[in-house]
Amino acid sequence: MIDVFICEDQKEQRERIARYVSNYIMIENLDMQLVLTTANPEEVLTYIKESNRSGLYFLDIDLNHEMNGITLGAEIRKIDPTGDIVFVTTHSELTYLNFIYKVAAMDFIIKDDVNSIQSKVVSCLKVANERKQVTNRTSNKKFVQRIADKIISVNYDDIMFFESSPLHKVVLHLDNRQVEFYGKLKDVEKEYEGFIRCHNSFVVNIDNIQEVDFKNKEILMKNGEICYGSARMIKAVQKKLEMNDSE
């Protein structure tokens, strides 16, 4: 399910976009829902902090608020790094701020071009839906490991990181539990795409990173756990995150 948000200070424009979104979702029977239409960017941030789901965000740049749409987009990126952000604006000259704040917007919809607003909104809904379908297919990948007389099979999405342990063992940190098995981190890193070495003792799932503290070399995962990076290896994590953000 994709949550759709509209943050626009002009009521008429907000209702227009909401109508386009709701009608298209209903007609195409998409796995989406319009969860919030508001003029207050704080409401958007509060909602997504609690929902823990990826979203599609239509954000006006000029919100007549101390937080504009670009800075709202940057804050959303910290909470929902894989969400799709669309800016709706009369100020086409401000699009360069998208790159300065590294928001990586999906699209810009120019309000002055009234005739194209609906088609642009629909196009964004289509793209977000297609991306979600691709993600759903790839998220079915499994990590399979024999442990004594058992075989465990877990989704990649549930893996936070791998940690080396004494006696040639590896600790697999999942969303809500840990599993220990005999193995080597270098084999894990080599075999499973999407995992990256951030420290001699840690291999992290790049998709489940919530925040990186480069000063203290700490990596906060989506489940609240922290793993650590070395001065050299954490740069590779930064590079990988920036590559994903620009795609």
Secondary structure by P-SEA (a helix, b strand, c coil): cbbbbbbcccaaaaaaaaaaaaaaaaaaccccccccccccaaaaaaaaaaacccccccccccccccccaaaaaaaaaaccccbbbbbbcccccccccccccccccccccccccccaaaaaaaaaaaaaaaaaaaaaaaaccccccccccbbbbbbcccccbbbbbccbbbbbbcccbbbbbbccaaaaaaccccccccccccccccccccccccccbbbbccccccccccccaaaaaaaaaaaaaac
